[in-house]
């Protein structure tokens, strides 16, 4: 160890020795895009939509994890971090998912004969 005199006082130079592997400033989001265009948490059926909806309603990462125990707290935090880093793109995706869901609902309702269904239900014998 080398001692360096500064203003009459001797100081030792101490060098930082790397104690961990090199820092990598990027992080992989725990998300996968399914064939149907839905983004899910990798290895689960939990959608990004579900996690972000709860987050936007004020739920903490821990509360979201409690509601979706099939995904880890780390995955919840990763999904939220991805959302915060890519808010514009994720908001666009969420709007598109909402529109697709609305279109599907209208198609299903249009194919159903609700008047006939109501008549059949009313005609059922009561128990």
N, C-alpha and C positions, 0 to 999 in steps of 0.2 A: 504494500500500500504506500502510495506516494503522498508525502505531506507538502502542501503548498503554503508558503507564508503570505498572508494578506493582512495588511495593516498591523504587522507585528504578531499576528496570531497565526498559528499553523493549522490549516484545514486539510482533512483527508479527502481525496477525490473518490467518490463512490459511483460506480457505473451500474446502470440498470442491467440486470441479467435477465433475459427472457425466461419466464417461468411457465409460460403457456404457449400453445401453438400460435402461429401468426393470426392476428385478428382479421376476420373476414366480415366486412361491413354489410353484406347482403344476407337476406334470410329467405328461405323458401316458404311460400304460403302453403298451408295444408289443404289446398283446394284442387279439385279435378272437374273437368268439363265432361259431362256425360253425353252420350250420343243424341239424347233428346234436347240438348242445349242447356240443361240445368247444371248449375255449379253446386257441387256438394263438398262437404268436408271429406277428405281422402279416407277411404276405408269405412265409410258410414253412409247412411241414407239421409243424413241431416243436410238440409240445403243452406246455402249461404243466405238465402232470403229469410229463413227462419231465425238464424242467428242475428242478422242485421235488424230485422223487425223488432226483436226483443231489445237489442242494444238501443235502437232509436226511441223505444218506449221508456228508456231510463234504467234498464236492467244492467247490473254489473256483470263482469265476466264470470264471477263465481255463481251468480244467480242463473245465468244462461247455462253454465255447466251443470247445475242442479237439475235444470229442466231437460237437458240432453246428456244424460250420464254415459251414453255410448261414445261421446267424444271427450277428449281430455281438456283440462283447463288450458293447457298450452295451445291446443288446436283452436279453442275459442278465442284466445288472445291473438293468435296468428290470423284468424279470419277478420277480427276487428281491426288489427293493424293493417291488413291488406285493404280493407274498406276505407280506413282513414287516409291511406297513402294514394288510393285510386278512387276517391269519392265520386268524381264525375262519371267515370266509366261504370262503376258499380250502380250508381243511381240510374243511369241509362238502362243497364241490364235489368234492374228491378222494375222499372216502368214497362219494359218490353215483356217481362214475365207477367206483370199484372194485366197488360193488354191481351196477352195470349190466353190467360186464364179466363178473362171476361169473354173472349171469343168462343172458347170451348164451352163455357156455361151456356151462352146463347144458343150454340149449336145443339147441345143436349136438350135444352128446354124446347127448342123448335121441333125436335124429332119426337118428343113425348106428346101424347094425347092427354093433356091434363084434364080436359073436360070429361073425357071418358073415365079416367082414373078417379076423379072426384065422384062421379055417378056410381061407380062400382063400390067405392068405399062407403058411400051413404046407404047403399042397398044391402050391405052385409048385415046379417042378423046380429043383434046385440046380445052379448052374453050376460 
